[in-house]
């Protein structure tokens, strides 16, 4: 089958920079998926994305769908012909519906009888007939929250569209899409090449744009060029190092078709302002990269990326310096003004600010968090007074001028201002650390005071919102409670804190007077323990390992984590599957015989068979060995030791009839099995692990 390359390019007004890459990925995937579903063979798929264009090139695209065999079954042969052998109405009706005559039909023999059948070869459609609809469907399915209209057209898209290329080989597919007649002409850079350019074939696309149009159409190539240019400029011009935020780099890439990095300067006096404020101002508003020296100290420099090659770069640089100066002046003014009022004096300003209608103001939340942080600090060996003080000041920077202007600096500015006010170093750090971790993989609080406040703030929100029946739903989580739960679990586990979630949630519950839900603390604990599933899934630990530990509902996260790691290690042992199967069998037997009513005291005098005597001795021997390990939380060593029970357990089930006729003997054997199972249950319910028979 013949193949040609295919190119589609949609030309638009400037697309939203943060949406450009997702739109490009979705457009590309949509076309590739459409071709796969249509059964059309193709080679490499290449995406292009620039501020004014989305394009996809498909290499070696087959010129048609493959032909396919079609078989349609009609009536049974017995019903298709009358006694004289003439076609019945059933047969003629079937043939007519297919547009054929009865003599063009075959017969199909099956074990249920013979049937009339129509067989033919359905010719595949030419690819050029399929492509316009595939492109249209892919564009319609793009992740665009709000589409817009323009002019007198009813066409809708994220931005107005102006031109369309659809080339198969060197031939234009001229079926209109989005009210645009396709051609083979693209458009160059808005200033360097404001004209149409002919694209002879799909293979020429990015070459024409680059050599004639001053456009780098390949997003990845443009991104690499910007990164290299920014780094080189910082090193050559300032002997420094550019700090490149990946999200900002993507955004700058999406803003430029022909990127040219340029370095500007600002007054050194602005370096007295916290670096985070300067960076926020430059990054969020101007899309600048900042520069640091070899000691990671900020330099009075910035790098902007212009979307053209200016004949007078100094003018472009000067213009950017004029724009950034008032922004940095604002930051300096806010910083100076804010430091005139201590954070302690701002506590009253939190009273009018509503945290949540039923849960009160930020002031009331601060009071609750302070009380909870004090208890948590005491439980983890920190200073309760420092935790209480930090929690009361935690939200005060929200009413400072700097944070009102740069909201992403909450906590960061709190630490600066607390240090300026002379607060204890741990208190100052806790004002920033209360928000850690801000996202998956982020740093954790370094101080115990910070840990206490960070946990208390999140638990207060969880208990409060669950207590007024406002838990997160599948689609809504306005208070980010999922992230809060994972944050608490990470802090406790990675900082090795001996906290019990049940106790902490009950402490939090006592601070509220408005909760309407019963057993709120337990509900929150269950919700948080469920978050562990995703936590371990990311680490490659199977759901069955998590479920085996979750079945025991340990409420201390550090303990939960140690159990999971121990069960995961146990699962790798050669004895694990057999012991899991044995535990499952034991569990079923005990459940049928009364479950909880069965004791675990074994009377050695009632042991009869050698196999049960051996098992009883081994279980007792293991109990003496592992019970102290359980007390120490050394679950891994304990489970490894219990793995030695595989052989006596297998022998017991091979040679011993558990349900003996003698009640005393039977109950004694059940007690032995219960004692065996309870040893494993001190860690997890390993009967939930995969068994040898299921493997």
N, C-alpha and C positions, 0 to 999 in steps of 0.2 A: 504493500500500500504506500502511495506517495505521501511525503510529508513536506511541510513548509513551516517556517517560524511565523508566529502570530504576535501582533502588538496592538494593545489598546492603551490610549492615553486620553484622560479626561482633563481638559484645561479649565481652571476655575479662578475666581478671585482668591486672595490669600486665605489659606485654610487655617483654622485654629491651631497654633503650634503644638499644644499639648495633645491634640487629637490626631495629628498627622500620622504618626507611626501606627497607632491602632487602626486608623482608617485604611492605611496602606496594607497592613497585615490582613485585615478582614476582606478587603477587595481581592487580594491575591488568593486567599484561601477559598473565597466564594467561587471564583472562576475555576480553580483547580478541582474543587469538589463537584461543580456542575459538569465538567468534562468527564470526571470519573463516573458519575452517575449515568451520563449519556453513553458510556462505554467507548469514548474516543481516546485512542492512545496518544501520549505526549511525553516529551522528555523533560528537561530542566525548566523550572518555573522561576522567573526573576522579577523582583518587585522594584519599582522606582517611586520615589516620593520626594517632592520639593514643595515649597510654599504655594505654587500655583498649578500643581499637577499631581495626579495619581496615575501611575502606569504599571502595566503588567506585560511581560514578554514570555511567551510559551515557546520553547524550542521544540523542533521536530514534531509538530502537531499533525496527526494523520488527517488526510483530506476528507474522510468520511467515517461514519460509524461502521463497524464490521457488519456484514450480513449475518442474519441469525435465523435458525430454523424455527418455524412456527407450527404448532400442532394443536388443532381444536377438535375436541370430541363432540360428536353429535349424538343422535338417538341410538339405542341398541339396534343391532342388525335385525332382530326379531320384530322390532316395531317400525323398521325403516321400509320393509317390503310386505306387500299383502300376499295372500296365498298363491296368487298367480305370478309372483315375482316382480310385480310392478311397484314403483316408488310410492310410498304413502305420503300423506300431507305433511307428516312430521319430517320426512326426508327432504321433500321439495322445499319446505319452509326453511330448513337449515341451510340448504344449498343457496336459496335465494338471498338469505341474510348475508352470505359471503360473496354474492355476486358471481357465482359459478353454477355449473350444471351438475346433476347427480353423478354423471359418469366421471367427474374429476375427483371423486372422493375415494378414499381407501378404507380398508378394514383393519381394526386393531383387535387382536386376540388377547384376552386377559383371563385370569383364573375365575373371574366373575362373569365371563361371557364375551361375546364379540360385539364390537361397537363400530359405528361409522365414524371415520376420522378424516379431517382435512389437513393435509401436509403441504407446506410451501416454504419458500425461502423469502424472508422479508428483507428487502434491500436497505442497507443503512443510509441514513440521510447524509447529504454532503455537510461537512463541518461548517462551511460558510453560512449555511441556513440556520445552524444551531447557535452560532456565536452571538448574534445580536440579543437574543433572548437571555442567554447565559450572562452576558455583561449587564443587561438591564436588571435581572434578578439579583446579581451580586451587589449592584449599586443600591438597590431597594433594601437590601438586608444589612447595610452598613450600620454600625452602632452610633447613630446620630440621635441624641436626646431630643433635639428640637430642630425640625427642618424649616427652611425659609422659602418664600416665593419672591420673585422679582419680575418687574415689567408687567406685561399683560398675560404672561404664560401661567399655566397651572402647574408647571413642573416645580418640584420641591427638591432641595438638596441643602447641605450644610452651608454652602456659599453659592452665589450665582455661577453657572457654568457657561463657557464661551466657545470652546472648540472640542472636537473629538477626532481622534485617529483610530481607525480600525483597519489594520493591514494584515492580509494573509499572503505571505510571500511579498510580491510587489504589487498585489492587487488590492484595491480598496473595497471593503465590504460596505456597500452604500445604504444599508438599512438604517433609518434614523433611530437614535437612542437618546432619551431625555430631551426630545424635541430638537436634537442637533443632527445635522447631516454629516456623516463621517467623511474624512478626507485623509490625505497623507501629509498635512501641514501642521507643524507645531509652532510655538512662539518662543522667541528668545527672552533674555533678561529684559525686565521692564525698562531699564535705562541704557544698558550697554548694547542691546540688540532688540529694539522695539519693533520687530517685524516678523512676518511669517517665514518659516524655514521648511523646506521640503525634506521629508524622511523617505528615502527611496525604498528601503526594506527595513524590517524589524531589527536586523543586526546593526544597522547604521544609527539607531535611535540615540543612544547616549553620546556617540561620537560626534554627530551633527550638533547636538546641544552644547557639548563641551567646546568644540573647535570653532563653531560659528556663533552659537547663541549665548555664550558666557553663563551656562547653566550646568552645574554638576547634578545630574538627575538621580544618581545613586546615593541614597541616604547614608549608607555605611561609609562610602568613600568620602562623602562630605564631612561626616562626623570625624573620621580619622584625620582628615586634612585640618580641621579646626583644632583638634587636640594637639597635633604635631606643631601647628603654627603658634598656638598659645604657649605651649611649653618652650619652644625655641625662642620666642620673643622675651619671655621672662628670664631665660638663662642668658641670652645675648645682651639684652638691654639693661638688665638690673642685677645680673649674677644671682638671681633669686629663683624661686620655684612657684609656678602657678598652682593654685589649689583648684582642681577641677571637680566640681560636683556633677555626678553622672546625669542626674535629672536635668540640671541646668544645661549641660552639654547637649542633651537630646532636644531641649527647647530651643537653644541657639541654632542647632542644626536645622530645625524645622522653620526657623525664621529667615534663613539665608539660602540663596541659590548660588551665589558666587562669593564665598566667605573670605574676608581679608582681616586678620587680627591686627589691632592697633593698640599701642600702650599710651595711657594717659596718667596724669599725676593729680594729687590733691594735696592740700596744705598739711604739713606735719602736725599742726596743732590738733587736728581731728583724731590723731592717734591716742589722745588722752581719753577719748570715748571708748568704752568696751568694744573690742574687735567684733564681737557678735552683732552689735548694733550696726556697725559700719558695713559688715558683710551682708546683713539682712537688707539694708537700704540699697546696696549696689546690686545684689542678686535679684531681689524680688521686683524692684522697680525698673532697673536699667539693664538687667541680664549681663552684668559684668563679672569677670573672674578676678579674684583678688590674688595678691602676690605676697609670699613670705620669704624671710631670709633663711639662712642655714640653721638658725635656732628656732625656726617656726614662728618668728615674730613678724607681725604684719608690717609691710612696707607701704609708704604713701603712694601706691601705684594701683592701677586697675587695667585690665585688658578687655576691650570691647571688640566685637566682631562686626565689621561693616559689611553690607550686602553689595559692595561694588569696589572697583579699583579707582580710587580718586586720583585726579591729577595733582591734587594738593592735599595729601593726607593730614598735614598739620592743621588745616581748617577743620577737618572732621574731628580730629582729636580735641581741638580747642572747643568745638561745639559740645562734645561730650563732657568735657571738664566744666563747662558753664552749667550744664544740666545737673551734674552730680553735686556741685558745690552747695546749692541751697538745701538739698536733701541731707547732706552731712551736717550742715549748719543747724537744721531742725533737730537732728539726733543729738548734737552737742548741747543745744538749748534745753531739750527735754531732760537730758542726763543731769545737767547742772541744776535745773529747777527741781527735779525729783529728789535730789540729795538734800534739799533744804528741809524736807519733811521726813521724819523717821517713820519706818514701817510700823512701829508700835502705835504711832498716832493715826495710822490709816485703818486700824481695826474697825473703828466705828463706821467708816465709809462702806463696810461690807454689809451693813444691816439692811439697806434698801435694795440690795441686789439679790434677786430671786434665784436660788439654785434649782428648785422645783416647787411647783405650787403647793403640794401637800407636805413637802419635806422642809419648807422654809427657805431662809436666806443663806447666803454664803457665810454670814456670821454664825448662824446656828449650826451650819455644817462644820465650821471651824471648831466650835465648842465641842461638838460630838467627836470629831476626829482627834482633837487634843486629848480628850478623856481616853479614847481607845488607844492612841499612840503611847500614852503613858503606861497602860497595862501591857501592851506588846513589848515596849522597851524593857520593862521589868522582867518579862518572860524570856527575853533573848540576851539578858545580861548587859543591857545598855543603861544609860542614865535616863530615868523616867522624866526628870525635870527638863532636860534638854529636848526630849521628844515632844513634851507638852508645849514648850515654848515655840519650837519650830512649827508645830501644827497650827498654833494660833496666828503665826505670822505668814503661814504658807500661801495664803491667797491675797495678801495685801498688795503685792506688786501688780495685781490686775487693775488696780485703780491708779496706777502711775501713768504719767503722760507717755513715757516710752513704750510701755506695753499696750496702751490704748492705740498707739500708732503702729507698733510692730508686734502683733499678737503672738508671733512665733517665738518671742523672747521671754514669754512667761516662765518664771522659775529662774532663768538665767539672770535676768535683771534683779530678781529677788535676792540672789546670792551676792551680787555686787553691792546692792543697797544695804543688805544686812551686815556685810563686812565693813562698809563705811560707817554704819551706825554703832559698830563696836560689839556686835553680837558674837557669841561663842562660835568658833570656827565650824564645829559640827552643825550648829543651828543654821549658819549661813549656807553650808553645803546642802543641807537637807531641803532648803527651799528650791533648789534646782533638782535634787535627786528624787523629790516626791513624784516627778513625772516619769522617772525611769522605771522600766524600759518604755520608751515612747513608741517603739515599733518592734516587729519581730527581729531578733538578732541585735537589738540595741544594747548599750552598756547598762549595767545594773548599778544601784547605789553602792558607793564605796564605804560609807559610814553606817554603823548600826542605827544611828539616829535617823538617817535618810531611809533606811529599810523600814523602820517602825512607822514613819510618816507615810511612806509610799504604800505600805500594806494597809494602814488604817484608812487612808483616803479612799482606796478602792473598795475595801470591805464595807465601809459606811455607805457608799453608793449602791453596792450590790444588795445589802440587807435592806436599805431604805426603799429601793425601787421594787424589789421582790415583795417587800412587806405591804406595799400599796397596790400590789397586783399589776405592776408594769414591767414584767420581765421582757427581755428581747424576744422578738419573733423571728421567723425564718427570713423575713425581708427587712425588718426594722430593728436597729440597735442604736438609737440616738445618743445614748450615754456611753457607748462603746464598752458594754459590760463583758463581752467575750474577750476583748483585748485586756480589760482590767483583770479578769480571772487568770488568764495566761501569765500576765505580769506578776501577780501574787505568787503563782506556782513557781515561776522561774526564780523569783527573789528568794523564796524559802528554800528551794532545792539547791540552787547554785551557791547561795551564801550559807548553806548548811544550818538553817535556823530551826530550833526545836519547837516549832509551833503546831498546835492542833487547830485545824480549821473550825471544828465544831465549837471549841472554846472561844476562839476569836469572834466567830459570828454571833455567839450568844452574848459576848461582851458588847458587841455593836448593837444587838437587838435591845439591850437594856437602856441604851441612850435615847431611844425613840419613845414617843407617847402616842404616835398617830398610826401605827401599823395595824392594818385590818386583817391581814392573813395569819392563819395559825401555823405554828412550827416553821416560821420564816427561816431561822438559822439552819435547820436541817435541809430545807428546800434549797437554800443557797449552796450549802456544802455539796449536795447531790449534783447541782448544776456545775459547780467548779470541778468536781471529780470527773464529770463527763468531758471537760475540756482536756483532760489528760489523754484521751483517745487520740486526738489530732496531734498532740505534743509528741507522743511516741510513734505515731504513724510517720511523722517527719524524720524520725531517727531510724526508720526501717524496722521497728519492732512490731510484730504482728498483732492484730486486734485480739486474737485469742489469748495472748499473754496479758494484755491489758485487762481483758474481761475476767481472767482467772484471779487477778489481784482485786479488781473492782468488786468481785463477788463477796470479798471479805470486808469491804468498805473501811479500809484504814483511813482515818481522817487527818493523819499527820503527813503532809506532802513528802517530806524527806523520807519517812518510813515507806510510803507508797512507792516512791522511786527506787528505794533499795530493794523492795520486793520484786518490782518489775525487772530490774537488772538481774536479780538472782534467778527468777523464773526463766528469763531469756537465756541465761547461761545454762541452766538445768535442761532447757529444751534442746540444747545442742548435744547433750550426753546420749550415748547409745541406749541407755536404760529408760530414757524419758518416755518414749511412746508406749512401751509396755506398762510402765507404772501409771501413766495417764489412763490407759485402758483399764487397768486393775482398779484404780480409784473410781472410775466411772461405774464399773461393775459393783464395787463395794457400796457406792452411793445409791445405786438402784436397789440393792438388797436391803440396805438399812431403811430407805424411804418406805419400802413395802412392808417392813416389819415394825414400823412405828416411829422411825426417825429419832426425834429428840428424846423420846422416852427411854432409849437404849443407853445404858451406862458404858463405862470403858474400864471397869475394874475386872481383871482377868483372874479366875481361880485356877491356879496351876494344877490342883488336884483333879480338875475336871478335864484336863487336856488328855486326849487319848492317842491320836495318831502322831507318828514321828514328825510329819510335816507341820502339824499345828504347834507341836512343842518347839520345833526349830524356829518357826515364825514368831511365837510368843517370846522366845529368848532373844531373838534378833531385834524385835520391836522394843523390848525393855532396854536392851543394850544401846539402841539408837536414842531412845528417850533420854537416858542418862547423859548421852553425849551432846544431843542437839538442843535440849531445853535451855541450857545456859547460853548457847549461841543465839537462840531466839531472843532471850532477854537483852543481849548485847546488840541486837539488830543485825547480826552477821548471818543473814539469810542465805547467802551464796554458799558459804561453807557448810551450813546445815543441810541444804538441799543436796549438795554433792555427797554428803555422808549418807543421807537417806536413799540415794540412788543404789546403795549396796543391798537394799531390801528387794530388789527385783527378783533375784533367784529364789529366795524363800517364799515370796508372794506367789510366783508362778507355780512353785512346787505345791503350795497350799491349795491353790485352785485346781491343780491337776489331781490331787490325791484325797482331798478332804471334802466331805459332803457337809456344807454349812448348815442346811436345814435338817439336822438330825432329828430322829423321832423323840429322843429324850429331851424334854424341855430345858433342863439344866445345861446339858451339853450344848444344845442349840443356842441358848442365850449367852453362854460363855464364848462361843465362837463369834457371835454377833458383837459381843463386847470387845473381843480381840480385833475384829475388823474396824470397829469404831475407834479404838485406840490408835490403830494404824492410820486411819483416815485423818484423825484429829491432829496427828503430828504434821502431816502435810498442810492441813488447814491453818496451821499457825503462820503459814506464809501466804498460801493462795489455794484456790480450788483447782488443782491440776487436772481434775477430771474434764475440765473445759478445754484442755490442750488437745491437739490432734493425736489420735491413737494409732497403733500399728495397723489395725484393720482399716482405718480411714486413709492411710497413706498410699 
